[in-house]
Amino acid sequence: MSSIVCNSTRSFRYIAKLKSRGTYQQDDPERDIRAGDVVPYDSPSRPKLYEVVDGKPVDITQTTQPANGSRGVVAFRATNNKFGTFPVLSGVLVTELIEAERQANLASDFGITDNTPSTNRLPSNAPGGEDNHAPEQENDSHDFDTDWM
């Protein structure tokens, strides 16, 4: 889903939300498509992200992640169904790009470095060899059933 922010001369802000399906809604046996299949990247109905390079739009969907604050122009088409007329996102042409910082890998999400100690694996002392890592209760006056966890 993408949002459009339009600034008018009266300093009002308008937000329009546009979206496009990422999966097919219906079976199409002639094209070997089943409902729920992912729309392929090269499909003309799949919205893409563009930037202008040497006066021409260049597809940067797979290589660039725009961050909040980026500005651009959207293209959309109208579609009709029994519920009314709706806009469907066709693409976005970025005019001012702020590129999102990408994390190098999952380790950086957790702040793991070469100096982070390895996980301390504790032996299971539960009967039947099942792992039971529930903390031991010091006060036996409260019986809690932890089997549901």
DRENKOLLO-737521 format. One line per field, with one value per atom (N, C-alpha, C): y, x, z; residue number from 1. Coordinates in pm, 1 decimal, padded with zeros to 6 digits, always signed. Layout:
Y = c(Y, ...)
X = c(X, ...)
Z = c(Z, ...)
k = c(NUM, ...)
***
This chain:
Y = c(-00115.3, +00000.0, +00122.3, +00223.2, +00344.8, +00463.7, +00567.4, +00688.3, +00803.2, +00890.5, +01010.0, +01128.9, +01219.4, +01341.8, +01456.7, +01528.2, +01640.1, +01768.5, +01861.6, +01990.5, +02091.2, +02153.9, +02254.8, +02393.0, +02495.7, +02632.6, +02677.0, +02606.0, +02641.6, +02572.0, +02500.9, +02428.3, +02312.5, +02258.5, +02136.9, +02018.6, +01907.8, +01785.4, +01682.2, +01619.6, +01514.8, +01384.8, +01278.3, +01148.7, +01054.0, +00997.2, +00896.6, +00767.2, +00658.7, +00530.6, +00447.7, +00401.9, +00319.5, +00185.1, +00081.5, -00049.2, -00130.6, -00232.0, -00322.4, -00463.4, -00557.2, -00695.5, -00755.3, -00833.0, -00904.2, -01047.8, -01091.4, -01227.7, -01222.2, -01326.7, -01335.4, -01371.3, -01312.2, -01332.9, -01451.8, -01481.0, -01586.7, -01681.8, -01803.3, -01899.8, -01854.4, -01881.2, -01856.0, -01975.1, -02082.9, -02205.6, -02184.9, -02090.2, -02066.6, -02018.3, -01941.7, -01891.5, -01970.2, -02082.4, -02168.2, -02090.1, -02012.5, -01931.6, -01980.3, -01993.1, -02029.2, -01914.1, -01902.8, -01798.6, -01812.4, -01701.7, -01702.6, -01703.2, -01733.1, -01728.6, -01585.1, -01568.5, -01436.4, -01379.7, -01251.7, -01184.1, -01170.6, -01220.6, -01212.7, -01069.0, -01048.2, -00913.6, -00847.7, -00922.4, -00863.6, -00840.0, -00867.5, -00844.3, -00694.7, -00651.9, -00509.8, -00458.6, -00548.1, -00503.8, -00485.7, -00520.7, -00507.5, -00368.3, -00290.6, -00155.8, -00159.6, -00058.3, -00052.1, +00086.6, +00096.1, +00220.3, +00265.2, +00392.2, +00445.3, +00570.2, +00598.4, +00726.4, +00772.6, +00902.3, +00956.7, +00958.4, +00894.2, +00892.8, +00933.4, +01040.8, +01092.9, +01114.0, +01166.3, +01199.5, +01082.3, +00964.3, +00845.3, +00778.0, +00720.9, +00647.4, +00514.5, +00485.7, +00361.5, +00287.4, +00158.5, +00075.1, +00046.6, +00089.7, +00065.9, -00014.6, -00081.9, -00155.2, -00257.8, -00333.3, -00442.9, -00397.3, -00273.9, -00231.3, -00122.1, -00053.1, +00063.1, +00055.6, +00090.7, +00096.4, +00240.9, +00309.7, +00449.0, +00458.9, +00564.5, +00585.9, +00691.1, +00701.8, +00807.1, +00941.8, +01030.5, +01162.2, +01172.9, +01058.4, +01061.3, +01120.9, +01184.1, +01244.9, +01191.0, +01193.5, +01145.1, +01166.2, +01111.3, +01121.0, +00978.4, +00959.5, +00826.4, +00817.6, +00697.5, +00668.7, +00563.6, +00583.0, +00485.7, +00477.7, +00370.6, +00352.2, +00329.4, +00351.6, +00329.6, +00193.9, +00125.1, -00003.0, -00000.9, -00068.5, -00074.0, -00216.3, -00228.1, -00356.4, -00328.4, -00429.3, -00411.0, -00318.7, -00287.3, -00200.1, -00054.5, -00028.3, +00109.3, +00120.4, +00241.6, +00270.5, +00296.4, +00232.3, +00241.1, +00266.0, +00342.5, +00359.0, +00238.3, +00199.2, +00090.2, +00143.9, +00130.7, +00182.5, +00114.6, +00195.0, +00142.2, +00153.8, +00265.6, +00285.2, +00416.4, +00433.6, +00555.7, +00603.5, +00731.4, +00794.8, +00882.9, +00846.8, +00920.5, +01043.3, +01160.3, +01284.2, +01329.3, +01297.5, +01324.3, +01196.4, +01129.5, +00998.1, +01006.0, +00955.6, +00929.8, +00778.1, +00723.1, +00577.6, +00522.8, +00420.2, +00357.6, +00282.7, +00287.3, +00211.3, +00065.4, -00017.1, -00160.7, -00224.8, -00317.5, -00393.2, -00495.0, -00513.5, -00606.2, -00749.1, -00786.7, -00921.2, -00927.8, -01043.5, -01061.3, -01033.2, -01063.5, -01040.8, -00894.1, -00804.9, -00662.4, -00616.8, -00684.3, -00650.1, -00672.8, -00773.1, -00805.0, -00740.2, -00670.9, -00609.1, -00709.7, -00822.3, -00926.4, -00884.8, -00895.6, -00866.2, -00988.8, -00976.9, -01087.5, -01113.0, -01013.0, -01026.4, -01077.6, -01098.3, -01147.4, -01294.9, -01331.3, -01472.2, -01560.8, -01685.2, -01781.6, -01810.5, -01861.1, -01896.8, -02005.5, -01991.0, -02090.1, -02190.7, -02307.9, -02411.8, -02491.0, -02501.3, -02571.7, -02708.9, -02809.5, -02943.9, -02949.5, -03032.9, -03049.6, -03148.2, -03112.0, -03204.1, -03244.5, -03225.9, -03263.4, -03412.1, -03479.3, -03622.0, -03642.9, -03751.8, -03784.6, -03713.8, -03639.1, -03573.8, -03447.7, -03404.2, -03283.0, -03161.6, -03056.9, -02932.9, -02863.4, -02825.9, -02749.2, -02640.4, -02521.4, -02412.7, -02315.4, -02360.1, -02273.3, -02256.1, -02135.5, -02114.4, -02194.6, -02243.4, -02319.8, -02224.7, -02273.3, -02189.9, -02215.9, -02107.6, -02122.7, -02143.3, -02095.1, -02108.7, -02209.3, -02325.4, -02431.5, -02406.8, -02295.3, -02270.1, -02232.5, -02201.9, -02166.9, -02273.0, -02348.6, -02446.7, -02387.7, -02368.8, -02317.2, -02426.4, -02442.6, -02541.5, -02476.9, -02521.1, -02463.1, -02548.5, -02655.1, -02742.5, -02672.7, -02568.5, -02500.2, -02412.1, -02381.2, -02290.1, -02352.1)
X = c(+00084.9, +00000.0, +00090.0, +00053.7, +00132.3, +00044.3, +00103.6, +00029.1, +00078.6, -00011.4, +00020.7, -00009.3, +00083.9, +00059.7, +00063.9, -00045.4, -00054.7, -00063.6, +00024.3, +00020.4, -00048.3, -00152.3, -00221.8, -00176.5, -00223.1, -00185.1, -00247.4, -00346.5, -00413.6, -00352.6, -00243.4, -00173.9, -00254.6, -00345.2, -00414.6, -00331.1, -00347.4, -00280.8, -00385.7, -00371.0, -00461.8, -00383.1, -00438.7, -00373.0, -00467.4, -00418.7, -00493.9, -00414.8, -00479.4, -00411.2, -00446.0, -00341.6, -00357.4, -00292.4, -00348.6, -00286.1, -00310.2, -00230.7, -00242.5, -00223.3, -00296.6, -00287.8, -00150.8, -00100.9, +00024.7, +00002.4, -00124.3, -00158.1, -00278.3, -00292.1, -00407.2, -00532.0, -00644.0, -00768.8, -00847.4, -00829.6, -00907.7, -00816.5, -00866.8, -00797.0, -00802.3, -00693.7, -00688.2, -00616.7, -00692.3, -00630.5, -00552.8, -00595.4, -00525.9, -00382.8, -00360.4, -00225.8, -00159.3, -00220.3, -00169.1, -00153.3, -00257.6, -00258.2, -00370.7, -00337.6, -00439.2, -00457.2, -00576.7, -00604.5, -00505.4, -00445.8, -00348.0, -00204.3, -00179.8, -00043.9, +00008.1, +00136.4, +00198.6, +00210.3, +00176.1, +00189.4, +00338.7, +00386.8, +00529.8, +00577.2, +00705.9, +00761.7, +00746.9, +00763.1, +00758.6, +00617.2, +00516.4, +00378.0, +00350.1, +00280.3, +00248.7, +00153.7, +00082.9, -00009.0, +00060.0, +00187.0, +00259.6, +00321.7, +00289.9, +00346.0, +00497.2, +00563.5, +00708.9, +00752.5, +00876.7, +00937.2, +01036.5, +01027.6, +01114.2, +01185.1, +01301.1, +01367.5, +01407.8, +01429.9, +01467.3, +01619.1, +01671.6, +01814.5, +01831.0, +01901.4, +01923.1, +01791.8, +01692.1, +01564.8, +01472.7, +01505.0, +01421.7, +01392.0, +01271.1, +01241.2, +01315.6, +01379.0, +01452.9, +01391.4, +01361.6, +01302.9, +01406.9, +01378.5, +01469.6, +01402.2, +01293.4, +01214.9, +01297.0, +01379.7, +01453.7, +01582.5, +01627.5, +01757.9, +01752.2, +01639.9, +01633.0, +01511.1, +01532.5, +01423.2, +01406.7, +01300.6, +01283.2, +01242.1, +01288.3, +01255.3, +01146.0, +01087.5, +00989.1, +01052.9, +00975.6, +01025.4, +01060.4, +01070.6, +01093.8, +00970.7, +00990.6, +00879.0, +00874.7, +00755.7, +00743.0, +00604.8, +00586.0, +00460.0, +00409.0, +00279.4, +00223.3, +00141.5, +00136.3, +00049.6, -00049.3, -00174.6, -00275.1, -00380.9, -00457.5, -00570.4, -00693.8, -00807.5, -00933.8, -00989.6, -01045.1, -01109.3, -01249.5, -01340.3, -01479.9, -01515.8, -01595.5, -01655.6, -01790.8, -01852.7, -01988.1, -01991.5, -01876.1, -01870.9, -01840.6, -01804.7, -01777.0, -01652.3, -01599.9, -01479.4, -01365.0, -01248.7, -01135.6, -01007.2, -00913.6, -00783.3, -00694.7, -00612.8, -00517.5, -00379.6, -00283.9, -00149.6, -00083.1, -00025.9, +00047.9, +00198.6, +00243.0, +00385.3, +00411.0, +00535.1, +00576.3, +00706.0, +00708.6, +00828.8, +00884.7, +01000.6, +01060.8, +01131.3, +01098.6, +01164.5, +01266.3, +01244.5, +01339.3, +01351.8, +01465.3, +01482.0, +01566.7, +01511.4, +01587.7, +01592.4, +01710.2, +01722.1, +01727.1, +01647.3, +01642.3, +01771.9, +01816.9, +01935.4, +01896.9, +01969.4, +01942.6, +02030.5, +01971.9, +02049.2, +02134.3, +02255.7, +02345.9, +02292.5, +02239.1, +02185.0, +02106.8, +02055.4, +01976.0, +02057.9, +02187.4, +02272.3, +02273.3, +02273.3, +02276.8, +02145.0, +02033.7, +01906.2, +01911.1, +01986.6, +01997.7, +02119.5, +02201.5, +02322.0, +02431.3, +02432.0, +02531.4, +02662.4, +02771.3, +02904.6, +02992.5, +03119.6, +03213.5, +03238.2, +03212.5, +03236.6, +03115.2, +03000.8, +02881.2, +02901.1, +02879.9, +02899.1, +02792.2, +02829.2, +02736.4, +02623.2, +02515.0, +02399.8, +02439.1, +02396.5, +02421.4, +02306.9, +02332.9, +02229.4, +02226.6, +02107.6, +02090.8, +02032.2, +02076.4, +02020.1, +01877.0, +01798.7, +01660.1, +01655.1, +01580.8, +01564.9, +01419.6, +01343.0, +01201.6, +01188.9, +01090.0, +01070.1, +01027.7, +01074.1, +01035.6, +01122.0, +01224.0, +01315.2, +01260.1, +01140.9, +01084.4, +01147.3, +01163.0, +01216.4, +01109.6, +01144.7, +01054.4, +01138.2, +01132.3, +01215.3, +01136.5, +01026.2, +00949.0, +01027.3, +01030.5, +01103.7, +01041.1, +01127.6, +01076.9, +01009.8, +00901.0, +00827.7, +00879.8, +00905.1, +00954.5, +00840.5, +00722.6, +00608.3, +00512.8, +00498.3, +00414.4, +00265.9, +00228.4, +00087.5, +00012.7, +00084.7, +00020.7, +00055.7, -00042.8, -00020.1, -00067.0, +00025.0, -00007.7, +00018.5, -00072.4, -00055.2, +00023.5, +00148.0, +00232.0, +00234.7, +00153.6, +00154.0, +00098.3, +00022.0, -00039.6, +00060.4, +00173.1, +00269.8, +00340.8)
Z = c(+00000.0, +00000.0, +00000.0, -00073.4, -00083.4, -00050.1, +00005.3, +00037.9, -00047.8, -00082.0, -00157.8, -00068.6, -00059.7, +00015.9, -00083.1, -00096.1, -00189.2, -00109.0, -00135.7, -00067.9, -00158.8, -00110.8, -00189.7, -00144.4, -00211.2, -00175.7, -00044.4, +00004.4, +00130.2, +00250.5, +00231.3, +00337.8, +00395.0, +00316.4, +00356.1, +00312.1, +00380.0, +00339.5, +00305.7, +00192.0, +00150.2, +00139.3, +00188.1, +00178.7, +00106.1, -00001.0, -00075.1, -00067.0, -00031.9, -00022.4, -00144.2, -00211.6, -00329.8, -00304.3, -00363.3, -00349.6, -00475.7, -00489.0, -00602.0, -00548.6, -00601.0, -00552.8, -00582.6, -00489.3, -00508.8, -00551.8, -00546.9, -00588.8, -00682.3, -00761.1, -00851.5, -00772.7, -00811.9, -00741.6, -00797.6, -00928.0, -00992.7, -01069.0, -01091.0, -01175.1, -01320.5, -01393.8, -01537.4, -01600.9, -01631.6, -01682.5, -01812.9, -01895.0, -02021.7, -01999.6, -01892.1, -01862.5, -01749.1, -01708.6, -01601.4, -01470.6, -01436.1, -01314.3, -01224.4, -01095.9, -00997.3, -00900.1, -00844.5, -00744.8, -00630.2, -00589.8, -00482.5, -00530.6, -00660.7, -00714.3, -00709.4, -00682.5, -00676.5, -00817.9, -00832.0, -00961.0, -00989.6, -01104.9, -01133.2, -01147.5, -01118.0, -01120.0, -01256.7, -01363.6, -01497.8, -01549.2, -01469.3, -01510.1, -01521.3, -01627.3, -01640.7, -01531.9, -01462.9, -01358.0, -01223.3, -01213.7, -01087.8, -01077.7, -00971.9, -00959.8, -00940.0, -00993.7, -00986.1, -00940.1, -00894.8, -00849.7, -00956.0, -00996.5, -01101.5, -01053.1, -01113.7, -01098.9, -01238.3, -01255.2, -01385.0, -01396.5, -01501.5, -01530.6, -01676.3, -01699.7, -01835.3, -01909.8, -01839.9, -01902.1, -01927.8, -01874.5, -01895.9, -01762.6, -01750.0, -01626.0, -01622.8, -01508.4, -01489.1, -01371.4, -01391.4, -01287.0, -01179.1, -01055.3, -00942.3, -00832.1, -00866.7, -00767.4, -00691.7, -00762.7, -00700.5, -00632.5, -00658.7, -00608.0, -00502.2, -00489.1, -00401.3, -00310.7, -00184.0, -00086.5, -00043.0, -00087.5, -00046.5, +00100.1, +00166.3, +00307.2, +00317.6, +00436.8, +00462.5, +00432.4, +00373.8, +00337.0, +00190.2, +00121.5, -00023.4, -00089.2, -00202.8, -00274.9, -00416.1, -00473.6, -00610.0, -00666.4, -00782.8, -00855.2, -00874.4, -00853.1, -00869.1, -00997.0, -01050.5, -01164.1, -01116.9, -01152.8, -01113.5, -01222.8, -01214.3, -01305.2, -01221.1, -01279.8, -01208.4, -01248.6, -01152.4, -01179.7, -01119.6, -01184.4, -01139.0, -01100.8, -00997.0, -00962.1, -00898.6, -00842.3, -00788.3, -00666.5, -00607.5, -00490.1, -00525.8, -00651.3, -00692.7, -00778.0, -00786.8, -00863.9, -00767.9, -00794.2, -00703.8, -00781.3, -00722.3, -00786.4, -00756.8, -00854.9, -00838.0, -00876.2, -00788.6, -00810.0, -00928.4, -01019.5, -01134.3, -01112.8, -01055.5, -01032.6, -00961.7, -00916.5, -00848.2, -00911.8, -00952.4, -01004.5, -00894.2, -00840.9, -00730.2, -00785.0, -00729.4, -00769.7, -00666.1, -00539.9, -00432.2, -00350.5, -00362.9, -00301.7, -00175.5, -00067.7, +00054.3, +00064.3, +00049.2, +00047.6, +00189.2, +00216.1, +00347.9, +00372.8, +00497.7, +00533.8, +00544.7, +00475.8, +00481.5, +00587.7, +00658.3, +00756.2, +00681.3, +00727.0, +00660.5, +00667.5, +00782.0, +00798.1, +00928.7, +00959.7, +01080.7, +01206.4, +01202.6, +01319.8, +01358.6, +01260.1, +01293.5, +01354.9, +01322.8, +01385.3, +01536.0, +01577.9, +01720.0, +01784.6, +01707.6, +01762.0, +01790.6, +01718.6, +01740.4, +01673.3, +01749.2, +01696.2, +01716.7, +01676.5, +01697.0, +01845.3, +01930.3, +02074.2, +02150.4, +02082.7, +02149.8, +02184.8, +02312.1, +02349.4, +02286.0, +02264.1, +02206.7, +02303.7, +02251.7, +02333.6, +02432.4, +02556.2, +02659.6, +02656.2, +02603.8, +02594.9, +02724.7, +02781.2, +02907.8, +02881.7, +02956.1, +02937.6, +02988.7, +02924.0, +02966.3, +03081.4, +03185.2, +03297.6, +03313.6, +03206.9, +03211.0, +03183.5, +03246.1, +03218.9, +03074.0, +03015.1, +02877.1, +02774.8, +02818.3, +02725.9, +02661.4, +02697.3, +02637.6, +02702.6, +02625.1, +02679.9, +02761.4, +02881.9, +02965.9, +03031.0, +02974.9, +03024.0, +03110.3, +03167.3, +03256.6, +03385.9, +03439.8, +03565.2, +03678.0, +03768.4, +03882.7, +03979.5, +04038.4, +04132.7, +04272.9, +04346.3, +04482.2, +04580.6, +04549.6, +04638.1, +04575.4, +04638.9, +04583.6, +04605.1, +04667.8, +04694.0, +04565.7, +04457.8, +04330.7, +04227.9, +04185.2, +04080.0, +03948.7, +03856.0, +03723.8, +03623.5, +03530.8, +03425.1, +03313.4, +03293.6, +03189.7, +03063.9, +03058.6, +02940.0, +02817.2, +02834.9, +02720.2, +02646.3, +02705.2, +02642.0, +02529.0)
k = c(1, 1, 1, 2, 2, 2, 3, 3, 3, 4, 4, 4, 5, 5, 5, 6, 6, 6, 7, 7, 7, 8, 8, 8, 9, 9, 9, 10, 10, 10, 11, 11, 11, 12, 12, 12, 13, 13, 13, 14, 14, 14, 15, 15, 15, 16, 16, 16, 17, 17, 17, 18, 18, 18, 19, 19, 19, 20, 20, 20, 21, 21, 21, 22, 22, 22, 23, 23, 23, 24, 24, 24, 25, 25, 25, 26, 26, 26, 27, 27, 27, 28, 28, 28, 29, 29, 29, 30, 30, 30, 31, 31, 31, 32, 32, 32, 33, 33, 33, 34, 34, 34, 35, 35, 35, 36, 36, 36, 37, 37, 37, 38, 38, 38, 39, 39, 39, 40, 40, 40, 41, 41, 41, 42, 42, 42, 43, 43, 43, 44, 44, 44, 45, 45, 45, 46, 46, 46, 47, 47, 47, 48, 48, 48, 49, 49, 49, 50, 50, 50, 51, 51, 51, 52, 52, 52, 53, 53, 53, 54, 54, 54, 55, 55, 55, 56, 56, 56, 57, 57, 57, 58, 58, 58, 59, 59, 59, 60, 60, 60, 61, 61, 61, 62, 62, 62, 63, 63, 63, 64, 64, 64, 65, 65, 65, 66, 66, 66, 67, 67, 67, 68, 68, 68, 69, 69, 69, 70, 70, 70, 71, 71, 71, 72, 72, 72, 73, 73, 73, 74, 74, 74, 75, 75, 75, 76, 76, 76, 77, 77, 77, 78, 78, 78, 79, 79, 79, 80, 80, 80, 81, 81, 81, 82, 82, 82, 83, 83, 83, 84, 84, 84, 85, 85, 85, 86, 86, 86, 87, 87, 87, 88, 88, 88, 89, 89, 89, 90, 90, 90, 91, 91, 91, 92, 92, 92, 93, 93, 93, 94, 94, 94, 95, 95, 95, 96, 96, 96, 97, 97, 97, 98, 98, 98, 99, 99, 99, 100, 100, 100, 101, 101, 101, 102, 102, 102, 103, 103, 103, 104, 104, 104, 105, 105, 105, 106, 106, 106, 107, 107, 107, 108, 108, 108, 109, 109, 109, 110, 110, 110, 111, 111, 111, 112, 112, 112, 113, 113, 113, 114, 114, 114, 115, 115, 115, 116, 116, 116, 117, 117, 117, 118, 118, 118, 119, 119, 119, 120, 120, 120, 121, 121, 121, 122, 122, 122, 123, 123, 123, 124, 124, 124, 125, 125, 125, 126, 126, 126, 127, 127, 127, 128, 128, 128, 129, 129, 129, 130, 130, 130, 131, 131, 131, 132, 132, 132, 133, 133, 133, 134, 134, 134, 135, 135, 135, 136, 136, 136, 137, 137, 137, 138, 138, 138, 139, 139, 139, 140, 140, 140, 141, 141, 141, 142, 142, 142, 143, 143, 143, 144, 144, 144, 145, 145, 145, 146, 146, 146, 147, 147, 147, 148, 148, 148, 149, 149, 149)
***
